[in-house]
């Protein structure tokens, strides 16, 4: 009974009431209850609105702490000396039972309401709806049921990442003291790996629902407890993304690269989900929008042969906007809607933990760590430009000394994203900071003020999903050489059909090339900076765009690293040469002479053929026994068919040997890729670590990434050493994975 007291108040408040209330009451965050009808059944669309929105409101309780546990335990943030002891304890892996962020019962309160919904919702309840002029049965609660099932799995995955082991998994609703006592006593205690297995099995049977019932939609129900500016669809945690996460964690924990490939497929399934996903030209629809990284980037302007490092172009704020859903360039996929005012229910405290406190004018409690700054400044910036008066695009690398000292002090060095996301304002000698992923700071009526980028806590962005897909593909490449390069192109270029067909598939063996064909990016929507012209050995020819407007008009998908470091595909500092096949090796198949088109007729044509194709003339005679025809003494009418036949034989001979060479070249690349797979995995793994730091810092994902990386390698020191770079005293402690997790003595009885 001692354990029971930790969760009973939240569970009984959530589930024990019998009075039905209006939607307005449920949206009032002053009321912590989610209320149901007395017979505990959900038989109507109105029931679904009340219960589903109520579950979303309860998610607000766990939003902030999920970010903090995922970020402060990592290596990219430091807790300021003026911050609360509670935050410092999280960063020091010293969280006590009474730490206000260590309240697992709040997760279970939401889980219990999910359990109630799933146990009582009538998912066979249907009504007629007209689509394409025909009446069809629409199951009115399936969209909500799918969303609730996905939320429950996501919550358990968060508990696994925070607490690690001995986590009670309860899937039936607790409605009374007697139920609670029995279920908690008999609940199976799971670790993170078991949670992944359990909820993969729980979600996969419902994947077919996702095609038709991916999003419940109840409009924008207003600011009170939900979000007047955030579309309700953005509150859904897509089942494909949760399954991708579960498989990625399971692959890492079990060191199974094949499971990682399944994770990549689920991420892709969400990225390109649409009714015509297998068509030749995937497009946005009115129901589900395709996710592209977009052309938006932080970039140094270039003119007159020099970079202008006074200030870069900056588009970063678009990545964190939760006022739109699914449109081109709208990055946010899923978020927990929060209140806008601090004294209204569940305010997003991250706005004031990572930024200036607007009420007290106190500095931020959480700031970038030295490792975070080093990841940024250590990048090599360079881009493709065309000098005035020339017609040839060339790659130009920015020398670090060219950046002004003022911009360096604002973290505009190397990769530009940290500087673009980190604003400072000095007043009376005190520097106040704001991280644009949450808010920016400035003056309003002569007073320091905070301006929220978003009031909500973001769970998934397009960039995050592409990064996790790259992480999964790189790991899968240990069993399937060639997948690592697809992961690399996600970072360096973006993915479109040209990239897949010309740069990825040719280095895969037949089986893997067939498997990789699952990932399709056809049509205009995914167009990258790669032109349709490829040079020898499929080296990419890149189009130059004279202005940022021209770039954004033409390019729809860029690599994640392009968002802040120029054009890494051409940067020799980005991808080491020893990780790619060396085409100068003696083993590389030499390309045979290719037939050069000749002109004229009769004797003139023959002279042109012999002059333009001397190597083919010799090879044709020596290999095929076909000499140059003798035309001396022949009449023109006799010469023409003789020469035409010789030309046809030479062209066929050249085409045959070109095809043979192409087969040998493909086999050579496949062989080289297989031999280099371990090196390519190592290189891309390193790039993913860097990109995780550059792209997702402060979003609450870093510690999860570090754990997966350490599990995949079977080496806890990977995590320990990285976290130790911000606090050396933690290195020894974190070499023991048991110390990665938060102690939770109340319910799990450690």
C-alpha positions in Angstrom: 0.0 0.0 0.0 2.9 2.3 0.5 3.6 2.5 -3.3 -0.1 3.2 -4.0 -0.1 6.6 -2.4 2.2 8.0 -5.0 -0.3 7.7 -7.9 -3.7 7.4 -6.2 -4.6 11.1 -6.0 -4.0 11.7 -9.7 -5.6 8.5 -10.9 -8.8 8.8 -8.8 -9.2 12.5 -9.6 -8.8 11.6 -13.3 -11.1 8.6 -13.4 -13.4 8.5 -10.4 -15.9 11.2 -11.2 -19.3 10.3 -12.7 -20.6 13.7 -13.7 -20.5 14.6 -17.4 -19.2 18.1 -18.1 -19.1 20.5 -21.0 -16.2 20.9 -23.4 -15.5 24.3 -21.9 -15.2 22.9 -18.4 -12.8 20.2 -19.6 -10.6 22.8 -21.3 -10.3 24.8 -18.1 -6.9 23.9 -16.8 -7.9 25.0 -13.4 -9.9 21.7 -13.3 -7.4 18.8 -13.2 -10.2 16.2 -13.8 -11.1 14.3 -16.9 -14.7 13.3 -16.4 -16.8 10.5 -17.9 -20.4 9.4 -17.9 -21.5 7.1 -15.2 -21.7 4.0 -17.3 -18.0 4.5 -18.4 -18.8 4.2 -22.1 -17.8 6.4 -25.0 -20.5 6.0 -27.6 -20.6 9.3 -29.5 -18.5 11.9 -31.2 -19.2 14.3 -28.3 -17.8 11.7 -25.9 -14.6 11.5 -28.1 -14.2 15.3 -28.1 -14.4 15.6 -24.4 -12.2 12.6 -23.5 -9.6 13.2 -26.2 -9.2 16.9 -25.6 -9.0 16.1 -21.9 -6.1 13.7 -22.5 -4.3 16.4 -24.5 -4.8 18.8 -21.6 -3.3 16.3 -19.1 -0.2 16.0 -21.4 0.6 19.6 -20.4 1.7 18.3 -17.0 4.6 16.3 -18.4 5.7 18.5 -21.3 8.3 20.7 -19.6 9.9 17.9 -17.6 10.2 15.6 -20.6 12.3 18.3 -22.3 14.4 18.9 -19.1 15.2 15.2 -18.5 16.1 14.8 -22.1 18.3 17.9 -22.3 19.9 18.7 -19.0 21.4 15.1 -18.7 23.1 15.6 -22.0 26.2 17.5 -23.0 24.8 20.6 -24.7 23.4 22.6 -21.8 24.7 24.0 -18.5 22.6 25.1 -15.6 23.5 28.6 -14.5 24.7 29.2 -10.9 21.5 31.3 -10.3 19.2 28.4 -11.3 17.2 26.3 -8.9 18.7 23.4 -7.1 16.1 21.2 -8.7 17.5 21.9 -12.2 21.1 21.5 -11.0 20.3 18.1 -9.6 18.9 16.9 -12.9 22.1 18.0 -14.6 24.2 16.3 -11.9 22.2 13.0 -12.1 21.3 13.6 -8.4 17.5 13.7 -8.5 15.8 13.0 -5.2 12.2 11.8 -4.6 11.0 15.2 -3.7 12.4 17.0 -6.8 9.3 18.6 -8.3 10.2 17.4 -11.7 10.4 13.8 -10.5 6.6 13.1 -10.5 6.0 9.9 -12.5 2.4 9.7 -11.3 1.6 12.6 -13.7 2.7 10.3 -16.6 0.5 7.6 -15.2 -2.5 9.9 -14.8 -2.4 10.5 -18.6 -1.8 6.8 -19.2 -4.7 5.8 -17.1 -7.0 8.1 -19.0 -5.7 6.6 -22.3 -6.4 3.2 -20.8 -10.0 4.2 -20.0 -10.6 5.6 -23.5 -9.2 2.5 -25.2 -11.1 0.1 -22.9 -14.5 1.9 -23.4 -14.5 3.6 -26.8 -16.7 1.9 -29.3 -14.5 1.9 -32.4 -17.2 0.1 -34.4 -19.5 3.1 -34.1 -20.0 4.4 -37.6 -21.9 7.0 -39.6 -22.4 7.6 -43.3 -20.1 10.2 -44.9 -19.9 11.1 -48.5 -16.5 10.9 -50.3 -16.2 11.4 -54.1 -20.0 11.4 -54.3 -20.5 8.0 -52.7 -21.7 7.2 -49.2 -19.2 5.3 -47.1 -19.1 4.1 -43.5 -16.9 6.3 -41.3 -15.9 4.9 -37.9 -16.3 8.0 -35.8 -14.0 7.1 -32.9 -11.1 5.4 -34.7 -9.1 8.6 -35.3 -9.2 9.4 -31.6 -8.5 5.8 -30.6 -5.5 5.7 -32.8 -4.2 9.0 -31.4 -4.7 7.8 -27.8 -3.0 4.5 -28.4 0.0 6.4 -29.9 0.1 8.9 -27.0 0.2 6.0 -24.5 3.1 4.3 -26.2 4.9 7.6 -26.4 4.4 8.2 -22.7 5.8 4.8 -21.8 8.8 5.4 -24.0 9.5 8.6 -22.1 9.3 6.8 -18.8 11.7 4.2 -20.2 14.2 6.9 -21.1 13.9 8.7 -17.8 13.7 5.8 -15.3 15.3 2.9 -17.3 14.0 -0.2 -15.5 11.3 -1.6 -13.2 8.6 0.5 -14.8 5.1 -0.8 -14.1 3.2 -1.3 -17.4 -0.6 -1.0 -16.8 -2.9 -1.2 -19.8 -6.2 -1.4 -18.1 -8.0 1.6 -16.5 -7.8 2.0 -12.8 -11.2 3.2 -11.5 -11.1 2.5 -7.8 -8.8 1.9 -4.9 -9.3 -1.9 -5.3 -8.4 -1.8 -8.9 -5.3 0.3 -8.2 -4.1 -2.0 -5.4 -4.5 -5.1 -7.5 -3.2 -3.8 -10.8 -0.1 -2.1 -9.3 0.7 -5.1 -7.3 0.5 -7.4 -10.3 1.8 -5.1 -13.1 4.7 -6.4 -15.0 7.8 -4.3 -14.4 9.6 -3.6 -17.7 12.8 -2.0 -18.8 13.3 0.2 -21.8 13.9 -2.7 -24.2 10.8 -4.5 -23.0 8.7 -1.4 -23.3 9.8 -1.1 -27.0 8.8 -4.7 -27.7 5.5 -4.4 -25.8 4.3 -1.3 -27.6 5.5 -2.2 -31.1 3.1 -5.2 -30.7 0.5 -2.8 -29.3 0.6 -0.3 -32.2 1.3 -2.4 -35.3 -2.1 -4.0 -35.5 -3.7 -0.6 -35.9 -1.4 0.7 -38.7 -4.2 0.1 -41.3 -6.3 2.7 -39.5 -3.6 5.3 -40.0 -4.3 5.4 -43.7 -7.8 6.7 -43.2 -7.9 7.9 -39.6 -4.5 9.5 -39.1 -5.8 12.7 -37.5 -8.8 13.5 -35.4 -9.9 17.1 -36.1 -11.9 19.3 -33.8 -10.9 22.7 -35.2 -9.0 25.1 -33.1 -10.9 24.9 -29.8 -9.7 28.1 -28.2 -7.0 29.3 -25.9 -8.4 28.0 -22.7 -6.4 24.9 -22.0 -5.7 24.0 -25.6 -4.4 26.5 -28.1 -6.2 29.1 -30.1 -3.3 29.4 -32.5 -2.2 25.7 -32.8 -4.2 23.4 -35.0 -5.6 20.5 -33.1 -4.1 18.0 -35.6 -0.7 19.1 -34.4 -1.5 17.7 -30.9 -1.6 14.2 -32.4 1.6 12.1 -32.1 1.6 10.1 -35.3 1.7 6.4 -34.9 4.4 6.0 -37.6 6.8 8.2 -35.7 6.3 6.5 -32.4 6.8 3.1 -34.1 10.0 4.5 -35.7 11.2 5.6 -32.3 10.4 2.2 -30.7 12.2 0.3 -33.5 15.2 2.7 -33.3 15.5 2.2 -29.6 15.0 -1.6 -29.8 17.6 -1.8 -32.6 20.1 0.1 -30.5 19.4 -1.8 -27.3 19.6 -5.2 -29.0 22.4 -4.1 -31.4 20.3 -5.3 -34.3 20.9 -3.3 -37.5 18.0 -4.9 -39.3 15.5 -3.5 -36.8 17.0 -0.1 -37.6 15.9 -0.5 -41.2 12.4 -1.1 -40.1 12.6 2.2 -38.0 13.8 4.0 -41.1 10.8 2.7 -43.1 8.3 3.9 -40.4 9.9 7.4 -40.4 9.6 7.4 -44.2 6.0 6.3 -44.0 5.2 9.4 -42.2 7.4 11.7 -44.2 5.7 10.9 -47.6 2.3 9.6 -46.4 -0.3 10.5 -48.9 -3.0 8.6 -50.9 -0.8 8.4 -54.0 2.4 7.6 -52.1 3.4 5.0 -54.7 2.7 7.2 -57.6 5.2 8.9 -59.8 4.8 12.3 -58.4 4.0 12.5 -54.6 2.2 15.7 -53.9 0.5 17.4 -50.9 -3.1 16.6 -50.5 -5.9 18.3 -48.5 -5.6 15.6 -45.9 -2.0 14.9 -45.3 1.0 17.0 -46.2 4.4 15.6 -47.4 7.3 16.6 -45.1 10.2 18.3 -46.7 13.2 20.0 -45.1 12.5 23.0 -47.2 15.1 25.5 -48.6 15.4 27.6 -45.4 18.9 28.1 -44.1 21.3 30.4 -42.3 23.8 31.6 -44.8 26.6 34.2 -45.2 25.8 36.4 -48.3 28.5 36.5 -51.0 29.3 39.3 -53.4 32.3 40.7 -55.2 34.3 37.6 -54.4 34.0 37.8 -50.7 31.6 36.6 -47.9 29.7 39.4 -46.1 30.1 38.3 -42.4 28.3 41.3 -41.0 25.1 39.3 -40.6 23.8 36.1 -42.2 20.5 35.4 -43.7 18.4 33.8 -41.0 15.2 31.7 -41.3 15.5 29.7 -38.1 12.3 30.9 -36.5 10.1 29.1 -39.1 11.3 25.8 -37.7 9.5 26.3 -34.3 6.3 27.9 -35.4 3.2 26.0 -34.2 0.6 28.2 -35.7 0.3 26.2 -38.9 0.2 22.5 -39.9 1.4 20.7 -42.8 2.0 23.5 -45.3 5.2 23.8 -47.3 8.0 24.9 -44.9 5.9 24.4 -41.8 8.4 22.3 -39.9 6.5 21.4 -36.7 4.7 18.0 -36.8 3.6 17.4 -33.3 3.5 19.6 -30.1 1.9 19.8 -26.7 -0.2 23.0 -26.6 0.5 25.1 -23.5 -1.0 28.1 -21.9 0.1 31.6 -22.8 0.1 33.2 -19.3 2.2 32.0 -16.4 -0.7 32.0 -13.9 -3.0 30.0 -16.3 -2.7 26.3 -15.6 0.2 24.8 -17.4 2.5 27.6 -18.7 5.5 26.6 -20.8 8.3 27.2 -18.2 10.9 26.5 -20.9 10.3 30.1 -22.1 11.8 31.4 -18.9 14.2 28.6 -18.1 16.1 29.0 -21.4 15.6 32.7 -21.7 15.3 35.9 -19.7 12.6 35.8 -17.1 10.1 38.5 -18.2 8.6 38.9 -14.7 11.8 39.1 -12.6 14.3 40.2 -15.3 16.5 37.3 -14.1 19.0 35.7 -16.5 18.3 32.4 -18.1 18.7 29.3 -15.9 19.9 27.1 -18.8 22.6 28.2 -21.2 24.7 26.5 -24.0 27.6 24.5 -22.7 31.1 24.7 -24.0 30.7 21.5 -25.9 27.6 22.9 -27.6 29.5 26.0 -28.6 32.5 24.0 -29.7 30.3 21.8 -32.0 29.2 24.9 -33.7 32.5 26.8 -34.0 34.4 23.7 -35.2 32.4 23.4 -38.4 33.8 24.4 -41.7 31.6 26.8 -43.6 31.7 26.9 -47.4 29.2 27.4 -50.3 28.8 27.3 -54.0 29.2 30.7 -55.7 29.8 32.2 -59.1 32.3 35.1 -59.4 31.2 38.1 -61.4 32.0 37.9 -65.0 32.3 34.1 -65.0 30.0 31.2 -65.9 31.4 28.5 -63.8 30.2 27.8 -60.2 32.8 27.0 -57.7 33.0 26.0 -54.0 34.4 28.8 -51.8 35.4 28.0 -48.2 35.1 30.7 -45.5 38.3 31.2 -43.6 37.5 31.5 -39.8 39.5 34.7 -39.6 37.1 36.4 -42.0 34.3 36.4 -39.4 34.1 39.6 -37.5 34.9 39.4 -33.8 31.4 40.8 -32.9 29.8 37.9 -34.8 32.1 35.4 -33.2 31.1 36.6 -29.8 27.5 36.0 -30.8 28.4 32.4 -31.9 28.3 33.1 -35.6 31.3 30.9 -36.4 31.5 27.6 -38.3 27.9 26.5 -38.3 25.5 29.4 -38.1 22.5 27.8 -36.3 23.6 28.4 -32.8 24.2 32.1 -33.4 20.8 32.4 -35.2 19.1 30.7 -32.3 20.9 32.6 -29.4 20.0 36.2 -28.9 21.7 38.4 -26.3 21.0 41.9 -24.9 23.3 43.7 -22.5 21.8 46.1 -20.0 23.9 47.9 -17.4 26.7 45.4 -17.8 24.4 42.3 -17.4 24.0 40.1 -20.4 20.5 38.6 -20.8 20.0 35.7 -23.2 17.1 34.1 -25.1 17.1 30.9 -27.2 15.0 31.5 -30.3 13.7 27.9 -30.2 11.6 29.2 -27.2 11.7 33.0 -27.2 13.7 36.1 -28.0 14.5 39.1 -25.8 14.4 42.8 -26.5 13.0 46.0 -25.3 9.4 47.0 -25.0 8.4 50.4 -23.7 12.0 50.8 -22.4 11.8 47.5 -20.4 13.4 44.1 -21.0 10.7 41.8 -22.5 10.4 38.3 -23.7 8.7 37.4 -27.0 7.7 33.8 -27.4 8.6 32.0 -30.6 6.1 29.4 -29.6 4.1 28.9 -26.4 4.0 25.1 -27.0 6.4 22.2 -26.3 7.4 20.7 -29.6 7.7 16.9 -29.8 8.5 16.3 -33.5 9.9 18.5 -36.3 10.6 17.5 -39.8 14.4 18.0 -39.3 14.3 15.7 -36.2 12.5 12.9 -38.2 15.0 13.1 -41.1 17.8 12.9 -38.6 16.4 9.8 -37.0 15.8 8.2 -40.3 19.5 8.9 -41.2 20.5 7.5 -37.8 18.5 4.3 -38.5 19.8 3.9 -42.1 23.4 4.4 -41.1 23.1 1.6 -38.5 21.2 -0.6 -40.9 24.1 -0.1 -43.3 26.3 -2.4 -41.2 24.3 -5.3 -42.7 23.5 -3.6 -46.0 26.4 -1.6 -47.5 25.2 1.5 -49.3 22.6 2.6 -46.8 25.2 4.7 -45.1 25.5 6.9 -48.1 21.7 7.5 -48.1 22.1 8.6 -44.5 25.0 10.9 -45.6 22.9 12.5 -48.3 20.2 13.3 -45.8 22.8 15.4 -44.1 24.7 16.8 -47.0 22.2 17.3 -49.8 18.7 16.1 -49.2 16.8 13.3 -50.9 15.1 13.4 -54.3 14.7 10.8 -57.0 17.9 12.0 -58.8 19.9 11.4 -55.6 18.3 8.0 -55.0 18.6 6.7 -58.6 22.1 8.0 -59.3 23.9 8.2 -56.0 22.4 5.6 -53.7 21.1 2.6 -55.7 24.1 2.2 -58.0 26.3 1.3 -54.9 23.8 -1.2 -53.5 23.8 -4.9 -54.4 20.7 -6.2 -56.2 18.9 -7.2 -53.0 19.6 -4.0 -51.1 18.8 -1.9 -54.2 15.4 -3.5 -54.3 14.9 -2.9 -50.5 16.0 0.8 -50.8 13.5 1.3 -53.6 10.9 1.5 -50.8 12.2 5.1 -50.3 10.8 7.2 -53.1 11.0 10.9 -53.5 9.7 11.6 -57.0 8.4 14.8 -58.4 9.0 18.5 -57.9 8.2 18.6 -54.2 11.6 17.0 -53.1 13.9 18.8 -55.6 17.4 19.2 -54.1 20.3 21.4 -55.2 21.5 18.6 -57.4 21.1 19.3 -61.1 19.9 16.5 -63.5 23.3 16.4 -65.1 25.8 14.0 -63.6 29.5 13.8 -64.4 31.6 10.7 -64.7 31.3 8.3 -61.8 28.0 10.0 -60.9 29.6 13.0 -59.2 27.0 15.6 -58.7 26.9 18.7 -60.9 25.3 21.5 -58.8 23.3 24.5 -60.1 24.3 27.9 -58.9 21.5 30.3 -57.8 22.3 34.0 -57.9 19.9 35.0 -55.1 18.3 33.4 -52.1 14.9 34.0 -53.7 16.0 32.0 -56.8 17.3 29.3 -54.4 14.1 29.0 -52.5 12.1 29.0 -55.6 14.0 26.1 -57.2 15.2 24.0 -54.2 12.6 22.3 -52.1 14.7 19.9 -50.0 18.2 20.6 -48.5 20.5 18.5 -46.3 20.2 19.1 -42.6 23.8 20.3 -42.4 23.0 22.8 -45.2 20.8 24.6 -42.8 23.8 26.2 -41.2 27.1 25.2 -42.9 26.8 26.1 -46.5 27.1 23.3 -49.0 28.8 20.3 -47.3 28.6 18.1 -50.4 31.4 20.1 -51.9 33.3 20.8 -48.7 36.5 18.6 -48.4 36.4 19.1 -44.6 33.1 17.5 -44.2 33.4 13.9 -45.5 36.8 12.4 -45.4 38.1 11.0 -48.7 39.2 7.7 -47.2 35.5 6.8 -46.7 34.7 6.9 -50.5 35.9 4.6 -53.2 39.1 5.8 -54.9 38.5 5.8 -58.6 42.3 6.1 -59.2 42.8 2.6 -57.9 44.3 0.1 -60.4 41.3 -2.2 -59.7 38.9 0.4 -61.1 37.6 -0.8 -64.5 38.9 1.5 -67.2 36.2 2.8 -69.5 36.5 1.7 -73.1 36.5 4.1 -75.9 33.1 5.5 -76.7 32.0 5.9 -80.3 32.4 9.5 -81.5 29.6 10.5 -83.9 31.0 11.1 -87.4 29.5 12.9 -90.4 29.5 12.6 -94.1 28.6 9.9 -96.6 30.6 7.2 -98.4 34.4 7.8 -98.3 34.1 11.1 -96.4 32.2 9.3 -93.6 34.8 6.5 -93.5 37.6 9.0 -93.2 35.7 10.7 -90.4 35.1 7.4 -88.5 38.7 6.4 -88.7 39.9 9.8 -87.7 37.5 10.2 -84.7 37.7 6.6 -83.4 41.3 5.2 -83.8 41.1 3.1 -80.6 37.8 1.6 -81.7 39.1 0.9 -85.2 42.0 -1.1 -83.8 39.9 -2.9 -81.1 37.1 -3.8 -83.6 39.7 -5.4 -85.9 41.7 -7.2 -83.2 38.7 -8.4 -81.1 36.0 -8.9 -83.8 38.1 -9.5 -86.9 36.3 -6.6 -88.7 38.9 -4.4 -90.5 38.3 -1.0 -92.1 36.5 -1.7 -95.4 38.7 -1.4 -98.5 37.0 1.1 -100.9 39.7 1.6 -103.5 38.4 1.3 -107.0 34.7 1.0 -105.8 32.0 3.2 -107.2 30.2 5.6 -104.7 27.1 3.5 -104.9 29.1 0.5 -103.7 31.0 2.4 -101.0 27.9 3.9 -99.2 26.3 0.6 -98.0 29.7 -0.8 -97.1 30.6 2.2 -94.9 27.1 2.3 -93.4 27.4 -1.3 -92.4 30.9 -0.7 -90.9 29.5 2.3 -88.9 26.6 0.2 -87.6 29.0 -2.6 -86.5 31.2 -0.1 -84.7 28.4 1.6 -82.9 26.9 -1.8 -81.8 30.4 -2.9 -80.7 31.0 0.3 -78.7 27.5 0.1 -77.1 28.1 -3.5 -76.1 31.5 -2.7 -74.5 30.1 0.4 -72.8 27.3 -1.7 -71.2 29.9 -4.3 -70.1 31.9 -1.5 -68.6 28.9 -0.1 -66.8 28.2 -3.5 -65.3 31.9 -3.9 -64.2 31.8 -0.3 -62.8 28.7 -1.0 -60.8 30.2 -4.3 -59.5 33.4 -2.4 -58.6 31.4 0.3 -56.6 29.4 -2.4 -54.8 32.5 -4.2 -53.9 34.3 -1.1 -52.7 31.2 0.0 -50.7 31.1 -3.4 -49.0 34.7 -3.1 -48.1 34.3 0.4 -46.8 31.0 -0.1 -44.9 32.6 -0.1 -41.5 34.6 3.1 -42.3 31.5 4.7 -43.8 29.4 3.8 -40.8 32.1 5.3 -38.5 32.2 8.5 -40.5 28.4 9.0 -40.8 28.0 8.1 -37.2 30.4 10.9 -36.3 28.5 13.3 -38.6 25.2 12.3 -36.9 26.5 13.1 -33.5 27.6 16.5 -34.7 24.2 17.1 -36.4 22.3 16.0 -33.4 24.1 18.8 -31.5 23.8 21.4 -34.1 20.1 20.9 -35.1 18.3 19.6 -32.0 20.1 21.3 -29.1 17.8 22.5 -26.3 14.8 20.5 -27.7 15.1 17.6 -25.2 16.3 14.9 -27.6 20.1 14.9 -26.9 20.4 12.5 -24.0 18.2 10.0 -25.8 20.5 10.2 -28.8 23.6 9.7 -26.6 22.1 6.7 -25.0 21.2 5.0 -28.3 24.7 5.7 -29.7 26.3 4.1 -26.6 24.0 1.1 -26.7 24.7 0.5 -30.4 28.4 0.4 -29.8 28.1 -1.5 -26.5 30.3 1.2 -24.9 28.9 3.3 -22.0 32.0 5.5 -22.2 30.7 7.1 -25.3 28.0 8.8 -23.3 30.1 9.3 -20.3 32.9 11.0 -22.2 30.6 13.4 -24.0 28.6 14.4 -20.9 32.0 14.6 -19.1 33.0 17.3 -21.5 30.6 19.7 -19.8 31.3 18.3 -16.3 34.4 16.2 -15.9 33.2 14.9 -12.5 30.4 13.0 -14.2 32.6 10.9 -16.5 33.4 8.1 -14.0 29.8 8.0 -12.7 28.3 7.6 -16.1 30.5 4.7 -17.2 27.9 2.7 -15.3 24.6 2.8 -17.3 22.6 2.3 -14.1 23.5 5.9 -13.2 22.1 7.3 -16.4 18.5 7.1 -15.1 16.5 8.9 -12.4 15.9 7.1 -9.2 12.2 6.6 -8.5 11.7 5.0 -5.1 8.0 5.6 -4.7 6.3 3.4 -7.2 9.0 1.0 -8.5 10.5 0.3 -5.1 14.2 0.7 -5.8 
